[in-house]
């Protein structure tokens, strides 16, 4: 299982940040940005290999199984 930020969203924010720097803004003047979308991903193949049973309530809340 992994609970964390959306990787695609992180790369998008990084591109926007780099674009602002390339347009002439000073990096020291830019605010720190952080993604706001959090995802829960469950790897069922690994869970079955380890003999783990994942409750249906948790599977229903996962963004990706």
C-alpha positions in Angstrom: 0.0 0.0 0.0 1.1 3.5 -0.7 -0.6 6.7 0.7 0.9 9.8 -0.7 0.8 12.6 -3.3 -0.2 12.1 -6.9 3.1 11.8 -8.9 1.6 13.3 -12.1 0.4 16.4 -10.1 3.9 16.8 -8.6 5.5 16.8 -12.1 2.9 19.3 -13.3 3.6 21.7 -10.4 7.3 21.3 -11.1 6.8 22.3 -14.7 4.8 25.3 -13.7 7.5 26.3 -11.2 10.3 25.9 -13.8 8.3 27.9 -16.3 8.0 30.8 -13.9 11.7 30.7 -13.3 12.4 30.6 -17.1 10.1 33.6 -17.6 12.4 35.7 -15.3 11.0 35.3 -11.7 13.6 34.9 -9.0 13.5 31.5 -7.3 13.9 33.1 -3.9 10.7 35.1 -4.5 8.6 32.0 -5.4 6.5 30.4 -2.7 7.0 26.7 -1.9 4.3 24.6 -3.6 2.8 21.3 -2.5 0.3 19.0 -4.2 -3.1 18.8 -2.5 -4.3 15.5 -4.0 -3.5 12.5 -1.8 -3.9 8.9 -3.2 -4.3 5.5 -1.7 -2.9 2.7 -3.9 -3.1 -1.0 -3.0 -1.1 -3.7 -4.7 -3.3 -6.8 -4.5 -0.7 -9.0 -6.2 1.8 -8.4 -3.4 -0.9 -8.6 -0.7 -1.9 -12.0 -2.0 1.7 -13.2 -2.2 2.2 -12.1 1.5 -1.0 -13.8 2.5 -2.7 -10.5 3.5 -6.4 -10.0 3.4 -7.4 -6.4 2.6 -10.9 -5.4 4.0 -13.5 -4.5 1.3 -14.0 -1.1 3.1 -10.4 -0.2 2.5 -10.5 -1.5 -1.1 -13.5 0.8 -1.7 -11.7 3.8 -0.5 -8.5 3.2 -2.5 -7.9 5.4 -5.6 -6.2 2.5 -7.4 -6.2 -1.3 -6.8 
